[in-house]
Amino acid sequence: MTSSYRIIVALLAFIAVYFQATLWVGDRGIANVFALEKEQQRFVEKNSVLKERNQALNAEVESLKSGLEAIEELARKELGMVKEGETFFFLIDEDS
Protein backbone atom coordinates (compact mmCIF):
# COMPACT_ATOMS: atom_id res chain seq x y z
CA MET A 1 0.00 0.00 0.00
CA THR A 2 1.24 3.40 -0.82
CA SER A 3 1.13 6.30 1.57
CA SER A 4 -1.48 8.22 -0.45
CA TYR A 5 -3.72 5.14 -0.57
CA ARG A 6 -3.59 4.84 3.25
CA ILE A 7 -4.43 8.52 3.62
CA ILE A 8 -7.43 8.15 1.32
CA VAL A 9 -8.67 5.06 3.21
CA ALA A 10 -8.22 6.82 6.57
CA LEU A 11 -10.01 9.90 5.26
CA LEU A 12 -12.91 7.80 3.94
CA ALA A 13 -13.12 5.93 7.25
CA PHE A 14 -13.18 9.23 9.16
CA ILE A 15 -15.93 10.58 6.88
CA ALA A 16 -17.98 7.39 7.36
CA VAL A 17 -17.63 7.59 11.15
CA TYR A 18 -18.51 11.28 11.11
CA PHE A 19 -21.67 10.73 9.06
CA GLN A 20 -22.74 7.81 11.25
CA ALA A 21 -22.28 9.90 14.39
CA THR A 22 -24.21 12.76 12.83
CA LEU A 23 -26.99 10.38 11.79
CA TRP A 24 -27.46 8.95 15.27
CA VAL A 25 -26.72 11.81 17.68
CA GLY A 26 -26.61 15.04 15.67
CA ASP A 27 -29.14 17.87 15.72
CA ARG A 28 -31.13 16.18 12.99
CA GLY A 29 -30.22 12.70 14.09
CA ILE A 30 -32.49 9.76 14.71
CA ALA A 31 -32.41 10.15 18.50
CA ASN A 32 -33.50 13.78 18.21
CA VAL A 33 -36.26 12.86 15.77
CA PHE A 34 -37.69 10.33 18.25
CA ALA A 35 -37.52 12.89 21.07
CA LEU A 36 -39.32 15.47 18.92
CA GLU A 37 -42.01 12.96 17.95
CA LYS A 38 -42.58 12.15 21.62
CA GLU A 39 -42.81 15.85 22.48
CA GLN A 40 -45.22 16.39 19.59
CA GLN A 41 -47.45 13.60 20.90
CA ARG A 42 -47.52 15.25 24.35
CA PHE A 43 -48.55 18.54 22.75
CA VAL A 44 -51.28 16.82 20.73
CA GLU A 45 -52.70 15.20 23.88
CA LYS A 46 -52.51 18.48 25.83
CA ASN A 47 -54.16 20.31 22.95
CA SER A 48 -56.97 17.75 22.89
CA VAL A 49 -57.66 18.28 26.60
CA LEU A 50 -57.66 22.05 26.13
CA LYS A 51 -60.05 21.79 23.16
CA GLU A 52 -62.49 19.80 25.28
CA ARG A 53 -62.24 22.39 28.06
CA ASN A 54 -62.82 25.22 25.57
CA GLN A 55 -65.89 23.45 24.19
CA ALA A 56 -67.32 23.09 27.70
CA LEU A 57 -66.65 26.76 28.45
CA ASN A 58 -68.17 27.84 25.15
CA ALA A 59 -71.28 25.77 25.90
CA GLU A 60 -71.55 27.42 29.32
CA VAL A 61 -71.16 30.89 27.78
CA GLU A 62 -73.86 30.16 25.20
CA SER A 63 -76.12 28.82 27.94
CA LEU A 64 -75.60 31.97 29.99
CA LYS A 65 -76.27 34.17 26.96
CA SER A 66 -79.44 32.34 25.95
CA GLY A 67 -81.52 32.09 29.09
CA LEU A 68 -82.16 33.28 32.58
CA GLU A 69 -82.34 29.74 33.99
CA ALA A 70 -78.63 29.21 33.54
CA ILE A 71 -77.83 32.59 35.11
CA GLU A 72 -80.13 31.83 38.03
CA GLU A 73 -78.57 28.40 38.53
CA LEU A 74 -75.07 29.87 38.48
CA ALA A 75 -76.05 32.62 40.94
CA ARG A 76 -77.60 30.10 43.32
CA LYS A 77 -74.64 27.74 43.14
CA GLU A 78 -71.78 30.23 43.15
CA LEU A 79 -73.20 33.11 45.17
CA GLY A 80 -75.71 31.31 47.41
CA MET A 81 -78.55 33.55 46.22
CA VAL A 82 -82.14 32.88 47.30
CA LYS A 83 -85.33 33.92 45.50
CA GLU A 84 -87.76 36.28 47.12
CA GLY A 85 -90.23 34.33 49.24
CA GLU A 86 -87.90 31.33 49.65
CA THR A 87 -86.57 30.22 53.01
CA PHE A 88 -82.90 29.33 53.29
CA PHE A 89 -81.90 26.62 55.76
CA PHE A 90 -78.24 26.22 56.69
CA LEU A 91 -77.62 22.85 58.32
CA ILE A 92 -74.59 22.37 60.51
CA ASP A 93 -73.14 18.91 60.93
CA GLU A 94 -72.69 18.03 64.60
CA ASP A 95 -69.25 16.53 63.89
CA SER A 96 -67.92 19.89 62.68
Biopython code that builds the backbone (N, CA, C, O; Angstrom):
import numpy as np
from Bio.PDB.StructureBuilder import StructureBuilder

atoms = [
    (1, "MET", "N", (0.827, -1.179, 0.000)),
    (1, "MET", "CA", (0.000, 0.000, 0.000)),
    (1, "MET", "C", (0.871, 1.242, 0.000)),
    (1, "MET", "O", (1.869, 1.336, 0.715)),
    (2, "THR", "N", (0.473, 2.153, -0.796)),
    (2, "THR", "CA", (1.237, 3.398, -0.823)),
    (2, "THR", "C", (0.696, 4.344, 0.247)),
    (2, "THR", "O", (-0.393, 4.149, 0.788)),
    (3, "SER", "N", (1.463, 5.337, 0.524)),
    (3, "SER", "CA", (1.125, 6.301, 1.570)),
    (3, "SER", "C", (-0.142, 7.083, 1.210)),
    (3, "SER", "O", (-0.972, 7.343, 2.081)),
    (4, "SER", "N", (-0.296, 7.452, -0.037)),
    (4, "SER", "CA", (-1.476, 8.219, -0.449)),
    (4, "SER", "C", (-2.733, 7.350, -0.371)),
    (4, "SER", "O", (-3.814, 7.847, -0.055)),
    (5, "TYR", "N", (-2.592, 6.059, -0.659)),
    (5, "TYR", "CA", (-3.725, 5.143, -0.569)),
    (5, "TYR", "C", (-4.182, 5.015, 0.884)),
    (5, "TYR", "O", (-5.385, 4.990, 1.146)),
    (6, "ARG", "N", (-3.251, 4.933, 1.828)),
    (6, "ARG", "CA", (-3.589, 4.844, 3.249)),
    (6, "ARG", "C", (-4.284, 6.120, 3.732)),
    (6, "ARG", "O", (-5.221, 6.066, 4.529)),
    (7, "ILE", "N", (-3.815, 7.253, 3.242)),
    (7, "ILE", "CA", (-4.426, 8.525, 3.622)),
    (7, "ILE", "C", (-5.865, 8.588, 3.119)),
    (7, "ILE", "O", (-6.760, 9.032, 3.840)),
    (8, "ILE", "N", (-6.084, 8.150, 1.898)),
    (8, "ILE", "CA", (-7.432, 8.155, 1.324)),
    (8, "ILE", "C", (-8.348, 7.212, 2.106)),
    (8, "ILE", "O", (-9.489, 7.574, 2.398)),
    (9, "VAL", "N", (-7.880, 6.026, 2.448)),
    (9, "VAL", "CA", (-8.674, 5.061, 3.214)),
    (9, "VAL", "C", (-8.990, 5.634, 4.604)),
    (9, "VAL", "O", (-10.122, 5.524, 5.074)),
    (10, "ALA", "N", (-8.009, 6.233, 5.250)),
    (10, "ALA", "CA", (-8.219, 6.821, 6.569)),
    (10, "ALA", "C", (-9.214, 7.970, 6.485)),
    (10, "ALA", "O", (-10.081, 8.110, 7.346)),
    (11, "LEU", "N", (-9.089, 8.783, 5.455)),
    (11, "LEU", "CA", (-10.006, 9.897, 5.262)),
    (11, "LEU", "C", (-11.433, 9.398, 5.020)),
    (11, "LEU", "O", (-12.381, 9.947, 5.582)),
    (12, "LEU", "N", (-11.592, 8.376, 4.200)),
    (12, "LEU", "CA", (-12.910, 7.801, 3.943)),
    (12, "LEU", "C", (-13.496, 7.167, 5.204)),
    (12, "LEU", "O", (-14.697, 7.272, 5.450)),
    (13, "ALA", "N", (-12.662, 6.517, 5.994)),
    (13, "ALA", "CA", (-13.123, 5.930, 7.254)),
    (13, "ALA", "C", (-13.572, 7.030, 8.216)),
    (13, "ALA", "O", (-14.600, 6.895, 8.879)),
    (14, "PHE", "N", (-12.810, 8.108, 8.293)),
    (14, "PHE", "CA", (-13.178, 9.229, 9.155)),
    (14, "PHE", "C", (-14.507, 9.835, 8.709)),
    (14, "PHE", "O", (-15.363, 10.134, 9.541)),
    (15, "ILE", "N", (-14.682, 10.014, 7.412)),
    (15, "ILE", "CA", (-15.928, 10.575, 6.880)),
    (15, "ILE", "C", (-17.106, 9.657, 7.197)),
    (15, "ILE", "O", (-18.178, 10.134, 7.570)),
    (16, "ALA", "N", (-16.917, 8.347, 7.052)),
    (16, "ALA", "CA", (-17.985, 7.391, 7.356)),
    (16, "ALA", "C", (-18.361, 7.446, 8.834)),
    (16, "ALA", "O", (-19.544, 7.441, 9.173)),
    (17, "VAL", "N", (-17.364, 7.498, 9.711)),
    (17, "VAL", "CA", (-17.632, 7.586, 11.150)),
    (17, "VAL", "C", (-18.329, 8.904, 11.473)),
    (17, "VAL", "O", (-19.262, 8.927, 12.276)),
    (18, "TYR", "N", (-17.898, 9.974, 10.872)),
    (18, "TYR", "CA", (-18.507, 11.284, 11.109)),
    (18, "TYR", "C", (-19.985, 11.284, 10.702)),
    (18, "TYR", "O", (-20.839, 11.756, 11.452)),
    (19, "PHE", "N", (-20.279, 10.754, 9.512)),
    (19, "PHE", "CA", (-21.670, 10.729, 9.057)),
    (19, "PHE", "C", (-22.536, 9.805, 9.913)),
    (19, "PHE", "O", (-23.704, 10.107, 10.156)),
    (20, "GLN", "N", (-21.988, 8.703, 10.364)),
    (20, "GLN", "CA", (-22.743, 7.808, 11.252)),
    (20, "GLN", "C", (-23.056, 8.507, 12.577)),
    (20, "GLN", "O", (-24.177, 8.428, 13.080)),
    (21, "ALA", "N", (-22.066, 9.182, 13.127)),
    (21, "ALA", "CA", (-22.280, 9.900, 14.389)),
    (21, "ALA", "C", (-23.319, 10.993, 14.215)),
    (21, "ALA", "O", (-24.177, 11.184, 15.077)),
    (22, "THR", "N", (-23.244, 11.706, 13.106)),
    (22, "THR", "CA", (-24.215, 12.759, 12.830)),
    (22, "THR", "C", (-25.614, 12.165, 12.657)),
    (22, "THR", "O", (-26.596, 12.744, 13.121)),
    (23, "LEU", "N", (-25.703, 11.037, 12.006)),
    (23, "LEU", "CA", (-26.988, 10.380, 11.788)),
    (23, "LEU", "C", (-27.643, 9.981, 13.101)),
    (23, "LEU", "O", (-28.854, 10.139, 13.255)),
    (24, "TRP", "N", (-26.883, 9.479, 14.030)),
    (24, "TRP", "CA", (-27.464, 8.952, 15.275)),
    (24, "TRP", "C", (-27.620, 10.002, 16.373)),
    (24, "TRP", "O", (-28.628, 9.994, 17.080)),
    (25, "VAL", "N", (-26.657, 10.902, 16.536)),
    (25, "VAL", "CA", (-26.715, 11.813, 17.682)),
    (25, "VAL", "C", (-26.637, 13.289, 17.313)),
    (25, "VAL", "O", (-26.528, 14.123, 18.211)),
    (26, "GLY", "N", (-26.686, 13.635, 16.077)),
    (26, "GLY", "CA", (-26.606, 15.036, 15.674)),
    (26, "GLY", "C", (-27.919, 15.771, 15.901)),
    (26, "GLY", "O", (-28.892, 15.191, 16.383)),
    (27, "ASP", "N", (-27.939, 17.049, 15.551)),
    (27, "ASP", "CA", (-29.137, 17.871, 15.717)),
    (27, "ASP", "C", (-30.320, 17.325, 14.938)),
    (27, "ASP", "O", (-31.461, 17.420, 15.391)),
    (28, "ARG", "N", (-30.067, 16.770, 13.805)),
    (28, "ARG", "CA", (-31.126, 16.184, 12.989)),
    (28, "ARG", "C", (-31.036, 14.660, 12.989)),
    (28, "ARG", "O", (-31.520, 13.996, 12.072)),
    (29, "GLY", "N", (-30.425, 14.134, 14.004)),
    (29, "GLY", "CA", (-30.222, 12.699, 14.089)),
    (29, "GLY", "C", (-31.468, 11.942, 14.497)),
    (29, "GLY", "O", (-32.485, 12.528, 14.870)),
    (30, "ILE", "N", (-31.365, 10.640, 14.419)),
    (30, "ILE", "CA", (-32.493, 9.765, 14.705)),
    (30, "ILE", "C", (-32.948, 9.910, 16.151)),
    (30, "ILE", "O", (-34.151, 9.935, 16.407)),
    (31, "ALA", "N", (-32.036, 10.006, 17.089)),
    (31, "ALA", "CA", (-32.412, 10.145, 18.497)),
    (31, "ALA", "C", (-33.201, 11.430, 18.711)),
    (31, "ALA", "O", (-34.185, 11.433, 19.449)),
    (32, "ASN", "N", (-32.792, 12.501, 18.088)),
    (32, "ASN", "CA", (-33.495, 13.775, 18.207)),
    (32, "ASN", "C", (-34.871, 13.707, 17.557)),
    (32, "ASN", "O", (-35.831, 14.286, 18.067)),
    (33, "VAL", "N", (-34.970, 13.010, 16.445)),
    (33, "VAL", "CA", (-36.264, 12.862, 15.770)),
    (33, "VAL", "C", (-37.246, 12.127, 16.681)),
    (33, "VAL", "O", (-38.404, 12.532, 16.787)),
    (34, "PHE", "N", (-36.806, 11.060, 17.336)),
    (34, "PHE", "CA", (-37.687, 10.328, 18.246)),
    (34, "PHE", "C", (-38.110, 11.204, 19.426)),
    (34, "PHE", "O", (-39.267, 11.160, 19.844)),
    (35, "ALA", "N", (-37.192, 11.991, 19.958)),
    (35, "ALA", "CA", (-37.525, 12.885, 21.070)),
    (35, "ALA", "C", (-38.549, 13.937, 20.624)),
    (35, "ALA", "O", (-39.484, 14.246, 21.363)),
    (36, "LEU", "N", (-38.374, 14.476, 19.434)),
    (36, "LEU", "CA", (-39.316, 15.473, 18.923)),
    (36, "LEU", "C", (-40.692, 14.865, 18.657)),
    (36, "LEU", "O", (-41.711, 15.515, 18.892)),
    (37, "GLU", "N", (-40.730, 13.625, 18.170)),
    (37, "GLU", "CA", (-42.013, 12.960, 17.953)),
    (37, "GLU", "C", (-42.736, 12.721, 19.273)),
    (37, "GLU", "O", (-43.955, 12.868, 19.353)),
    (38, "LYS", "N", (-41.986, 12.352, 20.303)),
    (38, "LYS", "CA", (-42.577, 12.146, 21.622)),
    (38, "LYS", "C", (-43.130, 13.467, 22.172)),
    (38, "LYS", "O", (-44.230, 13.503, 22.723)),
    (39, "GLU", "N", (-42.368, 14.535, 22.021)),
    (39, "GLU", "CA", (-42.811, 15.849, 22.477)),
    (39, "GLU", "C", (-44.051, 16.304, 21.701)),
    (39, "GLU", "O", (-44.969, 16.890, 22.274)),
    (40, "GLN", "N", (-44.067, 16.031, 20.408)),
    (40, "GLN", "CA", (-45.217, 16.389, 19.587)),
    (40, "GLN", "C", (-46.462, 15.642, 20.067)),
    (40, "GLN", "O", (-47.546, 16.223, 20.125)),
    (41, "GLN", "N", (-46.318, 14.369, 20.409)),
    (41, "GLN", "CA", (-47.453, 13.596, 20.900)),
    (41, "GLN", "C", (-47.983, 14.173, 22.210)),
    (41, "GLN", "O", (-49.196, 14.222, 22.416)),
    (42, "ARG", "N", (-47.086, 14.612, 23.099)),
    (42, "ARG", "CA", (-47.521, 15.248, 24.352)),
    (42, "ARG", "C", (-48.310, 16.524, 24.064)),
    (42, "ARG", "O", (-49.328, 16.786, 24.705)),
    (43, "PHE", "N", (-47.840, 17.312, 23.102)),
    (43, "PHE", "CA", (-48.546, 18.538, 22.749)),
    (43, "PHE", "C", (-49.918, 18.236, 22.145)),
    (43, "PHE", "O", (-50.885, 18.946, 22.419)),
    (44, "VAL", "N", (-50.007, 17.200, 21.335)),
    (44, "VAL", "CA", (-51.283, 16.823, 20.728)),
    (44, "VAL", "C", (-52.279, 16.419, 21.815)),
    (44, "VAL", "O", (-53.442, 16.818, 21.773)),
    (45, "GLU", "N", (-51.819, 15.626, 22.790)),
    (45, "GLU", "CA", (-52.698, 15.201, 23.885)),
    (45, "GLU", "C", (-53.134, 16.404, 24.733)),
    (45, "GLU", "O", (-54.305, 16.525, 25.094)),
    (46, "LYS", "N", (-52.185, 17.286, 25.044)),
    (46, "LYS", "CA", (-52.509, 18.477, 25.830)),
    (46, "LYS", "C", (-53.488, 19.368, 25.073)),
    (46, "LYS", "O", (-54.419, 19.915, 25.662)),
    (47, "ASN", "N", (-53.279, 19.510, 23.784)),
    (47, "ASN", "CA", (-54.162, 20.314, 22.945)),
    (47, "ASN", "C", (-55.569, 19.730, 22.919)),
    (47, "ASN", "O", (-56.550, 20.474, 22.933)),
    (48, "SER", "N", (-55.675, 18.414, 22.883)),
    (48, "SER", "CA", (-56.973, 17.754, 22.891)),
    (48, "SER", "C", (-57.732, 18.047, 24.179)),
    (48, "SER", "O", (-58.929, 18.330, 24.150)),
    (49, "VAL", "N", (-57.035, 17.980, 25.304)),
    (49, "VAL", "CA", (-57.659, 18.283, 26.598)),
    (49, "VAL", "C", (-58.125, 19.731, 26.639)),
    (49, "VAL", "O", (-59.221, 20.026, 27.114)),
    (50, "LEU", "N", (-57.289, 20.628, 26.142)),
    (50, "LEU", "CA", (-57.655, 22.050, 26.130)),
    (50, "LEU", "C", (-58.826, 22.329, 25.194)),
    (50, "LEU", "O", (-59.650, 23.195, 25.485)),
    (51, "LYS", "N", (-58.914, 21.612, 24.075)),
    (51, "LYS", "CA", (-60.046, 21.788, 23.163)),
    (51, "LYS", "C", (-61.346, 21.367, 23.832)),
    (51, "LYS", "O", (-62.368, 22.037, 23.691)),
    (52, "GLU", "N", (-61.305, 20.251, 24.563)),
    (52, "GLU", "CA", (-62.495, 19.799, 25.277)),
    (52, "GLU", "C", (-62.918, 20.828, 26.327)),
    (52, "GLU", "O", (-64.104, 21.121, 26.476)),
    (53, "ARG", "N", (-61.947, 21.365, 27.045)),
    (53, "ARG", "CA", (-62.237, 22.387, 28.063)),
    (53, "ARG", "C", (-62.846, 23.632, 27.421)),
    (53, "ARG", "O", (-63.804, 24.202, 27.943)),
    (54, "ASN", "N", (-62.284, 24.049, 26.283)),
    (54, "ASN", "CA", (-62.817, 25.217, 25.572)),
    (54, "ASN", "C", (-64.250, 24.971, 25.102)),
    (54, "ASN", "O", (-65.088, 25.870, 25.172)),
    (55, "GLN", "N", (-64.532, 23.769, 24.630)),
    (55, "GLN", "CA", (-65.889, 23.453, 24.189)),
    (55, "GLN", "C", (-66.866, 23.536, 25.354)),
    (55, "GLN", "O", (-67.972, 24.055, 25.204)),
    (56, "ALA", "N", (-66.460, 23.023, 26.522)),
    (56, "ALA", "CA", (-67.323, 23.094, 27.699)),
    (56, "ALA", "C", (-67.554, 24.545, 28.118)),
    (56, "ALA", "O", (-68.675, 24.926, 28.457)),
    (57, "LEU", "N", (-66.503, 25.346, 28.095)),
    (57, "LEU", "CA", (-66.645, 26.756, 28.453)),
    (57, "LEU", "C", (-67.518, 27.508, 27.446)),
    (57, "LEU", "O", (-68.334, 28.347, 27.828)),
    (58, "ASN", "N", (-67.342, 27.204, 26.176)),
    (58, "ASN", "CA", (-68.174, 27.843, 25.145)),
    (58, "ASN", "C", (-69.642, 27.459, 25.318)),
    (58, "ASN", "O", (-70.527, 28.296, 25.139)),
    (59, "ALA", "N", (-69.904, 26.199, 25.664)),
    (59, "ALA", "CA", (-71.283, 25.769, 25.898)),
    (59, "ALA", "C", (-71.874, 26.508, 27.092)),
    (59, "ALA", "O", (-73.040, 26.903, 27.062)),
    (60, "GLU", "N", (-71.073, 26.697, 28.147)),
    (60, "GLU", "CA", (-71.547, 27.423, 29.321)),
    (60, "GLU", "C", (-71.828, 28.887, 28.980)),
    (60, "GLU", "O", (-72.829, 29.448, 29.427)),
    (61, "VAL", "N", (-70.957, 29.499, 28.196)),
    (61, "VAL", "CA", (-71.161, 30.895, 27.784)),
    (61, "VAL", "C", (-72.436, 31.018, 26.965)),
    (61, "VAL", "O", (-73.226, 31.935, 27.193)),
    (62, "GLU", "N", (-72.651, 30.118, 26.021)),
    (62, "GLU", "CA", (-73.862, 30.160, 25.196)),
    (62, "GLU", "C", (-75.099, 29.952, 26.057)),
    (62, "GLU", "O", (-76.126, 30.594, 25.840)),
    (63, "SER", "N", (-75.002, 29.061, 27.029)),
    (63, "SER", "CA", (-76.125, 28.819, 27.937)),
    (63, "SER", "C", (-76.439, 30.076, 28.749)),
    (63, "SER", "O", (-77.603, 30.425, 28.946)),
    (64, "LEU", "N", (-75.389, 30.747, 29.214)),
    (64, "LEU", "CA", (-75.599, 31.969, 29.990)),
    (64, "LEU", "C", (-76.153, 33.097, 29.129)),
    (64, "LEU", "O", (-76.923, 33.924, 29.617)),
    (65, "LYS", "N", (-75.774, 33.141, 27.866)),
    (65, "LYS", "CA", (-76.272, 34.172, 26.961)),
    (65, "LYS", "C", (-77.735, 33.929, 26.588)),
    (65, "LYS", "O", (-78.485, 34.879, 26.363)),
    (66, "SER", "N", (-78.137, 32.667, 26.521)),
    (66, "SER", "CA", (-79.437, 32.345, 25.948)),
    (66, "SER", "C", (-80.596, 32.379, 26.932)),
    (66, "SER", "O", (-81.729, 32.615, 26.513)),
    (67, "GLY", "N", (-80.364, 32.156, 28.215)),
    (67, "GLY", "CA", (-81.520, 32.093, 29.090)),
    (67, "GLY", "C", (-81.226, 32.489, 30.511)),
    (67, "GLY", "O", (-80.085, 32.459, 30.971)),
    (68, "LEU", "N", (-82.286, 32.861, 31.194)),
    (68, "LEU", "CA", (-82.157, 33.278, 32.582)),
    (68, "LEU", "C", (-81.993, 32.088, 33.526)),
    (68, "LEU", "O", (-81.454, 32.241, 34.622)),
    (69, "GLU", "N", (-82.449, 30.910, 33.115)),
    (69, "GLU", "CA", (-82.340, 29.742, 33.991)),
    (69, "GLU", "C", (-80.881, 29.425, 34.306)),
    (69, "GLU", "O", (-80.541, 29.107, 35.446)),
    (70, "ALA", "N", (-80.042, 29.511, 33.315)),
    (70, "ALA", "CA", (-78.626, 29.213, 33.536)),
    (70, "ALA", "C", (-77.990, 30.257, 34.441)),
    (70, "ALA", "O", (-77.164, 29.928, 35.292)),
    (71, "ILE", "N", (-78.376, 31.522, 34.257)),
    (71, "ILE", "CA", (-77.835, 32.590, 35.111)),
    (71, "ILE", "C", (-78.312, 32.399, 36.541)),
    (71, "ILE", "O", (-77.545, 32.559, 37.491)),
    (72, "GLU", "N", (-79.581, 32.057, 36.682)),
    (72, "GLU", "CA", (-80.126, 31.829, 38.026)),
    (72, "GLU", "C", (-79.438, 30.647, 38.700)),
    (72, "GLU", "O", (-79.087, 30.724, 39.877)),
    (73, "GLU", "N", (-79.245, 29.570, 37.971)),
    (73, "GLU", "CA", (-78.571, 28.396, 38.533)),
    (73, "GLU", "C", (-77.152, 28.733, 38.971)),
    (73, "GLU", "O", (-76.711, 28.316, 40.042)),
    (74, "LEU", "N", (-76.444, 29.479, 38.149)),
    (74, "LEU", "CA", (-75.074, 29.867, 38.484)),
    (74, "LEU", "C", (-75.060, 30.777, 39.712)),
    (74, "LEU", "O", (-74.201, 30.623, 40.580)),
    (75, "ALA", "N", (-75.990, 31.714, 39.794)),
    (75, "ALA", "CA", (-76.049, 32.618, 40.942)),
    (75, "ALA", "C", (-76.368, 31.859, 42.217)),
    (75, "ALA", "O", (-75.801, 32.150, 43.270)),
    (76, "ARG", "N", (-77.259, 30.903, 42.136)),
    (76, "ARG", "CA", (-77.599, 30.105, 43.316)),
    (76, "ARG", "C", (-76.405, 29.267, 43.769)),
    (76, "ARG", "O", (-76.097, 29.188, 44.959)),
    (77, "LYS", "N", (-75.745, 28.648, 42.802)),
    (77, "LYS", "CA", (-74.642, 27.740, 43.140)),
    (77, "LYS", "C", (-73.400, 28.505, 43.598)),
    (77, "LYS", "O", (-72.795, 28.151, 44.610)),
    (78, "GLU", "N", (-73.024, 29.531, 42.875)),
    (78, "GLU", "CA", (-71.776, 30.234, 43.153)),
    (78, "GLU", "C", (-71.911, 31.294, 44.244)),
    (78, "GLU", "O", (-71.000, 31.484, 45.049)),
    (79, "LEU", "N", (-73.048, 31.978, 44.264)),
    (79, "LEU", "CA", (-73.197, 33.105, 45.175)),
    (79, "LEU", "C", (-74.145, 32.826, 46.332)),
    (79, "LEU", "O", (-74.285, 33.661, 47.226)),
    (80, "GLY", "N", (-74.799, 31.664, 46.331)),
    (80, "GLY", "CA", (-75.711, 31.314, 47.406)),
    (80, "GLY", "C", (-76.961, 32.181, 47.428)),
    (80, "GLY", "O", (-77.528, 32.422, 48.494)),
    (81, "MET", "N", (-77.393, 32.649, 46.273)),
    (81, "MET", "CA", (-78.550, 33.548, 46.224)),
    (81, "MET", "C", (-79.843, 32.772, 46.431)),
    (81, "MET", "O", (-79.943, 31.592, 46.094)),
    (82, "VAL", "N", (-80.839, 33.468, 46.999)),
    (82, "VAL", "CA", (-82.143, 32.885, 47.301)),
    (82, "VAL", "C", (-83.202, 33.776, 46.667)),
    (82, "VAL", "O", (-83.092, 35.002, 46.693)),
    (83, "LYS", "N", (-84.238, 33.143, 46.091)),
    (83, "LYS", "CA", (-85.334, 33.916, 45.496)),
    (83, "LYS", "C", (-86.167, 34.576, 46.585)),
    (83, "LYS", "O", (-86.174, 34.146, 47.739)),
    (84, "GLU", "N", (-86.853, 35.608, 46.196)),
    (84, "GLU", "CA", (-87.759, 36.284, 47.122)),
    (84, "GLU", "C", (-88.893, 35.321, 47.484)),
    (84, "GLU", "O", (-89.489, 34.686, 46.614)),
    (85, "GLY", "N", (-89.174, 35.230, 48.765)),
    (85, "GLY", "CA", (-90.225, 34.333, 49.237)),
    (85, "GLY", "C", (-89.721, 32.946, 49.608)),
    (85, "GLY", "O", (-90.467, 32.160, 50.193)),
    (86, "GLU", "N", (-88.466, 32.626, 49.280)),
    (86, "GLU", "CA", (-87.896, 31.327, 49.655)),
    (86, "GLU", "C", (-87.284, 31.426, 51.042)),
    (86, "GLU", "O", (-86.899, 32.503, 51.497)),
    (87, "THR", "N", (-87.204, 30.283, 51.699)),
    (87, "THR", "CA", (-86.567, 30.221, 53.008)),
    (87, "THR", "C", (-85.283, 29.432, 52.860)),
    (87, "THR", "O", (-85.278, 28.345, 52.282)),
    (88, "PHE", "N", (-84.205, 29.969, 53.376)),
    (88, "PHE", "CA", (-82.896, 29.328, 53.285)),
    (88, "PHE", "C", (-82.584, 28.653, 54.618)),
    (88, "PHE", "O", (-82.619, 29.293, 55.670)),
    (89, "PHE", "N", (-82.284, 27.380, 54.569)),
    (89, "PHE", "CA", (-81.904, 26.623, 55.758)),
    (89, "PHE", "C", (-80.437, 26.247, 55.635)),
    (89, "PHE", "O", (-80.018, 25.683, 54.624)),
    (90, "PHE", "N", (-79.668, 26.556, 56.647)),
    (90, "PHE", "CA", (-78.236, 26.215, 56.691)),
    (90, "PHE", "C", (-78.060, 25.165, 57.786)),
    (90, "PHE", "O", (-78.204, 25.464, 58.971)),
    (91, "LEU", "N", (-77.755, 23.956, 57.388)),
    (91, "LEU", "CA", (-77.623, 22.849, 58.316)),
    (91, "LEU", "C", (-76.174, 22.675, 58.705)),
    (91, "LEU", "O", (-75.286, 22.653, 57.852)),
    (92, "ILE", "N", (-75.939, 22.553, 59.998)),
    (92, "ILE", "CA", (-74.587, 22.366, 60.512)),
    (92, "ILE", "C", (-74.449, 20.931, 60.982)),
    (92, "ILE", "O", (-75.271, 20.430, 61.749)),
    (93, "ASP", "N", (-73.411, 20.286, 60.518)),
    (93, "ASP", "CA", (-73.140, 18.910, 60.933)),
    (93, "ASP", "C", (-72.605, 18.928, 62.357)),
    (93, "ASP", "O", (-71.742, 19.742, 62.686)),
    (94, "GLU", "N", (-73.105, 18.046, 63.195)),
    (94, "GLU", "CA", (-72.693, 18.029, 64.598)),
    (94, "GLU", "C", (-71.219, 17.656, 64.775)),
    (94, "GLU", "O", (-70.601, 18.020, 65.776)),
    (95, "ASP", "N", (-70.669, 16.945, 63.822)),
    (95, "ASP", "CA", (-69.253, 16.532, 63.888)),
    (95, "ASP", "C", (-68.308, 17.695, 63.640)),
    (95, "ASP", "O", (-67.136, 17.622, 64.010)),
    (96, "SER", "N", (-68.785, 18.756, 63.029)),
    (96, "SER", "CA", (-67.919, 19.888, 62.679)),
    (96, "SER", "C", (-67.660, 20.799, 63.836)),
    (96, "SER", "O", (-66.949, 21.793, 63.692)),
]
sb = StructureBuilder()
sb.init_structure("model")
sb.init_model(0)
sb.init_chain("A")
sb.init_seg("    ")
for serial, (resi, resn, name, xyz) in enumerate(atoms, 1):
    if name == "N":
        sb.init_residue(resn, " ", resi, " ")
    sb.init_atom(name, np.array(xyz, "f"), 0.0, 1.0, " ", f" {name:<3s}", serial, name[0])
structure = sb.get_structure()
